[in-house]
Every structure is written in structure tokens, then in C-alpha cells.
Amino acid sequence: MDALLPGKDRGLSTCTDMALYVMHAGARIIPLLQAQDMHRYNAGCGAATARLFWHTIYPSFIVDREDVLHMMLVDHNKLLAKDTLLHEHMNVFLCKTRVCQELMRRHVVRMGYSGHVWLMGHSSSDPSVDVRLGVQHKDLSFLHIKGRSSQQHTQQLLRCWVTQPHFPRLTVVGAFAWEEVKMYGDILNVQFLPRVNHDTPQDQPPQPLAAGQLRQLQAETPVHIYP
């Protein structure tokens, strides 16, 4: 399996998704090839290699061969309208959530395509990595990691949580400015990591949590929220 991942598409969440296929399915991550190299690829190992797209379909990576499997890792929030007709060439759509699976099934049926829609249910590949032995879940608590995309719905989640003081503690991880969090300063069941206060310079955001700290937090927190 070859996973197409041009440099401009590479980021933390992207590489985490693709790393699962490298680790568990033996995939290779390859760049977007120029025409001459693409011709050589199709004539060589690419003639019998499954091809995995991530969110975006690059037409040059599609080949009209029945023995080549075309797959697409789908995030329904990031689908592009211009790819709609190219979905006809996909043999399998790999969905991370049940919502995505249902939407893609409807799309495939409506368009009359023949691709299969599978639920993969991605999660951390191994919650024990970088975590101390013997770590146990704490009492019921929740974890949310803020992303750059508004599709993470961080603000909506916070507005909901502050209206429910009986909810368990919610830990929100991300780079926040004081102006973004000061309205939640008196809320006992919400905490932000790394911590930020009124003395934090706006042009000097707090250092992000180290990878080991984040994995420890993920392992200790029973429920992770990604609305």
C-alpha cells in the first residue's frame, strides 16, 4: 500500500493518521510524483500496489487497472466538492467515525458509485507509549484537545460545559491567550493546559505540553471529546 501525502498536506493529525497505516498495514508514504516519475511508478511497483488518498484526491495517482485498489481516508469535514466525480474511482472509503460512515454511504448510493464504505474507528495507536507503567484512569473526567480548525468546536464545547456545573472536570489542551480563557476563570470544572493567566504576554504563548505529558494525560483521562 502506498499513501500519497504531498509535503503541503503534512501536519500532526495527517501524519498520525498515516502512521497507523504504516505501522499496521505496511504502507509507504510517498510524495506527489512528477509526470515522468509517475509513468515509471505505474510501470513498476505501482502496477500492483494499493493506493491510499488522504482527504484529497490527486487524479494523476489514479490508474485504470482492475488489479490496483484505490482507497480514500475520509474526514467528512474536509471533503472537497471538486473531488465528487473522482469518488467514482475509489474502491474503498475508510471512515474514522460513524457519522462519516453514514454520510459517505448516502453519498455513494446517491451518486451510483460502487465503492465500499468501511468504519475504521481510529484512535491512538497505543495508549501505553510514553506512559508510566501502572497508570490508571482517574475518576470520570473529560479531555478535549484544541485544534486550529473551527471544526473542533472548542468554543461551543466550553460554552456548553460552563452551563453545567455538575459535569465532571473538562481538561482542554491547546494554545490559548488570556482573552480567550478569562471568562472561564471561575469555572471549577474546566481547566486549561498549559496554564495561562493575566500575566501571560500575548506575543509569548505558553509552551505546549511535551509529547510524553500529553500521552500521560490521554491515558489517565477516561473520556476524550472531539465533537
KAVENWO-V322348 format. One record per helix or strand of 3 or more residues. SS is the DSSP state (A for helix, B for strand). FROM is the first residue (numbers start at 1). TO is the last residue. If there is no record, write none. Layout:
BEGIN
ss:SS from:FROM to:TO
ss:SS from:FROM to:TO
END
This chain:
BEGIN
ss:B from:2 to:4
ss:A from:7 to:9
ss:A from:12 to:25
ss:B from:28 to:30
ss:A from:35 to:43
ss:A from:45 to:48
ss:B from:51 to:54
ss:A from:59 to:61
ss:B from:70 to:74
ss:A from:81 to:83
ss:A from:85 to:89
ss:B from:92 to:95
ss:A from:98 to:111
ss:B from:116 to:119
ss:B from:142 to:145
ss:A from:150 to:152
ss:A from:154 to:162
ss:B from:170 to:173
ss:A from:178 to:184
ss:B from:190 to:193
ss:A from:211 to:220
END
